[in-house]
Amino acid sequence: MLAIIKTGGKQYKVKVGDKVKIEKLAGEVGSTVNFSEVLFMGDEKEIKVGTPFLKEAKVEGKILRTEQGDKVTGIKFKAKKRYKVKFGHRQIFTEVEITKIA
């Protein structure tokens, strides 16, 4: 069974047993997470496509860990104004293992 879920403004293609890094979710390590915004479900025999979401579809996952990603740097610069700023950001990710698609 394959599903496409939407969380954190992004879409992820998942199946049972997959480990997915998604943007920060509230919850403790070991707790379960339900994704109700399912866009697509299907296998070789049957396909269901939502408009935009499937009403009765749920994807469950287990939170494995929360960590920070790699640092992304950027620069703001304005010519002839003596303005230059360097900034960085490390996004927090949550690793989730998909346990059930129903």
C-alpha positions as CSV (number, residue, x, y, z in Angstrom):
1,M,0.0,0.0,0.0
2,L,1.3,3.4,-1.0
3,A,0.1,6.8,0.2
4,I,0.9,10.5,-0.4
5,I,0.6,12.6,2.7
6,K,0.8,16.4,3.3
7,T,2.5,17.8,6.4
8,G,4.6,20.9,7.0
9,G,3.6,22.4,3.7
10,K,5.3,19.5,1.8
11,Q,4.1,16.2,0.3
12,Y,5.7,12.8,1.0
13,K,5.3,9.5,-0.7
14,V,5.2,6.8,2.0
15,K,4.6,3.1,2.6
16,V,4.6,0.9,5.7
17,G,8.1,0.6,7.2
18,D,9.5,3.8,5.6
19,K,11.5,6.2,7.7
20,V,10.8,9.8,6.7
21,K,12.4,13.1,7.8
22,I,9.8,15.8,8.0
23,E,9.7,19.2,9.6
24,K,9.3,19.6,13.3
25,L,6.3,17.8,14.9
26,A,5.0,18.2,18.4
27,G,5.4,15.0,20.4
28,E,7.7,12.9,22.4
29,V,10.1,10.2,21.1
30,G,8.1,6.9,20.9
31,S,4.7,8.5,20.6
32,T,2.4,8.0,17.7
33,V,1.4,10.6,15.1
34,N,-1.7,10.6,12.9
35,F,-1.6,12.2,9.4
36,S,-5.1,13.0,8.3
37,E,-4.3,14.9,5.2
38,V,-3.9,12.0,2.8
39,L,-3.9,13.0,-0.9
40,F,-3.6,9.5,-2.5
41,M,-3.8,5.8,-1.5
42,G,-3.3,2.8,-3.7
43,D,-1.7,-0.4,-4.7
44,E,-1.6,-2.5,-7.9
45,K,-5.3,-3.3,-7.8
46,E,-7.0,-0.2,-6.4
47,I,-6.4,3.6,-6.5
48,K,-8.1,6.3,-4.5
49,V,-7.4,10.0,-5.2
50,G,-8.7,12.8,-2.9
51,T,-10.2,16.1,-3.9
52,P,-8.0,17.4,-2.2
53,F,-8.0,14.9,0.7
54,L,-9.4,11.5,1.3
55,K,-12.0,11.7,4.1
56,E,-11.6,8.4,5.9
57,A,-7.9,7.7,5.2
58,K,-5.3,7.8,7.9
59,V,-1.6,7.2,8.1
60,E,0.0,6.5,11.4
61,G,3.6,6.8,12.4
62,K,5.9,6.5,15.3
63,I,8.4,9.3,16.2
64,L,11.9,8.0,16.3
65,R,14.0,11.1,17.0
66,T,14.2,14.9,16.6
67,E,17.4,16.5,15.4
68,Q,18.7,19.6,13.6
69,G,19.6,19.5,9.9
70,D,22.6,21.0,8.2
71,K,23.3,24.7,8.4
72,V,22.1,26.8,5.5
73,T,23.8,30.2,5.1
74,G,22.8,33.3,3.2
75,I,24.0,36.9,2.7
76,K,22.1,40.2,2.4
77,F,24.0,42.9,0.6
78,K,23.1,46.4,-0.6
79,A,25.6,48.1,-3.0
80,K,27.0,51.5,-2.1
81,K,25.3,51.5,1.3
82,R,27.9,49.7,3.5
83,Y,25.3,47.0,4.3
84,K,26.3,43.4,4.4
85,V,24.7,40.7,6.7
86,K,25.5,37.0,6.8
87,F,22.9,34.7,8.4
88,G,22.5,31.0,9.0
89,H,19.6,28.6,9.9
90,R,19.4,25.0,11.1
91,Q,15.9,23.5,10.5
92,I,14.7,21.0,13.1
93,F,13.6,17.7,11.7
94,T,11.6,14.8,13.1
95,E,12.2,11.3,11.9
96,V,9.0,9.2,11.7
97,E,8.6,5.5,10.9
98,I,5.3,4.8,9.1
99,T,3.5,2.0,10.9
100,K,0.0,1.8,9.4
101,I,-1.9,3.0,6.4
102,A,-5.7,2.6,6.7
